[in-house]
Amino acid sequence: MPHKIGAYVRVSTEEQAQVMDGSLDSQQYRLKNFVQSKNIQEKNWGKIVDTYIDDGFSAKDTRRPAYQRMLRDIRAGKIDLILVTDLSRLSRNISDFCGLLEELESHRAKFLSVKEQFDTSTPVGEMMIYNMINLAQFERKQTSERVSMNFNSRALRGLLNGGNALLGYDKDPANPGKLVVNTDEAPGVRKAFSLYLETGSLQTTAVKLNATSIRPKVGKGRKARHAIEGRWTVSSVRNLLTNLAYVGKREVNKKNKDEPQEVLKPWQRYQVVKASWQGIVEEKHFLTAQKLIEENWKKERSRIAEGERRFFPLSGVLRCGDCGRALIGQASHGRNEVHRYYGHKMVVGETINCKTKRLRADEVESAAIAHLTEILFRSGHFDLVEDNLKKSIGAEGSDLVSERDRVQREIVGVEGEIEGAMKLMEQVSQNPDVINLVQERLEKLAAQKRLLVSDRDNLLLKIDEINDARASRSVIESNAHEFKKGWTKASQAMKRRLIRRLVDSLVYTREGLYAYYVTAKERIIVQPIPPKKMASEENSEATSNNVYSIKKNPKCPPRISEDGGVLRVGIGGNSSRIITT
């Protein structure tokens, strides 16, 4: 019986610089040629069923999307042989490799390396395989240590190891590891310090800065999210005020600042050194600001610790159906008592123009808990959830498979061009000019293929995440029974956890309260609980004949319209929402 082969190829971020030797396309070309030669030697030896490509992932662990997809295909019986160019492509970790061998053995599958063709069925072959993986792990750790030591050496000299330029500075064109003062932005940094020393409040400082023309520096990456929004927040002001770079100093290994230094290696220890750039804030003003921040922090911690703690179990899951923002627990002091309610989180510099103002906490909580402990278990409710899941999964799965096939056809076309270019390179190996032209063409084809493979992998992840309807129903039922069983005697912290295990979010609209349930891969919306009489179980039953479709965007209010059927609603990620009643 021919082998059903899964060809696995991988390059790490560092290896991506090598276009030819060891590249993704070179690995695939070698694997195809190997399979062809094996089929010539032994008729019907095997066929490559699928190719699994991890572009820019290290083999230090198994958190690789294509690798995980390959394991799922092994369990499903789609492939029974993993083929790699060499063992280091598959794993550089002994424990991970041992786990893979056990997984393969349990599903009667094998792996084969073109470079190290050892027979693992013999003791000698098994020993050699483990020795090779041990060496690969040693090489990875040694390389990681060399890189860390090099970064530490640069940092001790006051140089940067990447990252965005700070407000008030630009990267030195001649040496990106250094900063040069931006004379237009530097006064804005000094203004931020003077405002804070004047007001003594991060929030007030943020408000005052937003009223000026001073804006955060626009950068790249997750750390620049406040700058991208173009406004100052308490967090971005604090980050600016506590950055030692503004007094010409460089923090080395800042992530290890709170670790016990004596147990760390020399190149891992936290230090403060002189930076390779000049400061733009007077050190006495910087130190005064740090002292004030520390005092305010201690006062706030003390106030919270000594104040009365109020329990808001729905904080973190309750959202507004009009604007999409989170509704968090808040309290106000009335004449005779303290009133609990859920309201929009106030963000500095952001104006909230939403028709929904405040929701009484007791009313919303009693409605949600009554639904989760009683209404959810009504006869036939889970059957209806499962039926709607089946309808939605069928429609979504068909669309995704069609799109996946289209992308796969484009990948096959590009791979054909790459294979032709590789053969041409072999034929003209003595002509440097032609080789250079072929290499340029290969680089363009490789870039095109990476985009297509990324699209295909995203589609495959979505397809994988469409679970069997019965499995999704089972998850909801299991979580619901656990919730009902533990709610009465649970502590406040446990009650919050029980809610989040069962409910992904609760969306408040004028039609009622929609519950988005957590399932294996999906989120389910159940019938709305009328807002005026939420606490009444009988009134929630009155809407059981209505079906709504909700399209939700974090920046736009969801649109609600009656519909004759149950529709899948995409939310831009790998999950979907299905409305049931």
Secondary structure, DSSP 8 states (H G I E B T S, - for coil): --EEEEEEEEE-TGGGG-SSTT-HHHHHHHHHHHHHHHHHHSTT-EEEEEEEEEET--TTSS--HHHHHHHHHHHHTS-SEEEESSHHHH-S-HHHHHHHHHHHHHTT-EEEESS----TTSHHHHHHHHHHHHHHHHHHHHHHHHHHHHHHHHHHTT---S----TTEEEETTEEEEEEE-TTTHHHHHHHHHHHHHH--HHHHHHHHHTSS------SSGGGHHHHHTS--HHHHHHHHT-GGGGTEEEESGGGTTS-GGGS-GGGS-EEEE-SS--SS-HHHHHHHHHHHHHHHHHHHHHHHHS-----TTTTTEEETTT--BEEEEEEE-SSSEEEEEEE---TT-----S--EEEHHHHHHHHHHHHHTGGGSTTHHHHHHHHHHHHHHHHHHHHHHHHHHHHHHHHHHHHHHHHHHHHHHHTTT-HHHHHHHHHHHHHHHHHHHHHHHHHHHHHHHHHT---HHHHHHHHHHHHHHHHHHTTT--HHHHHHHHHHHEEEEEEETTEEEEEEE-SS-EEE---B-STTTT-HHHHHTTTT--EEEEEETTEEEEEEE-SS--EEE-SSS-EEEE--
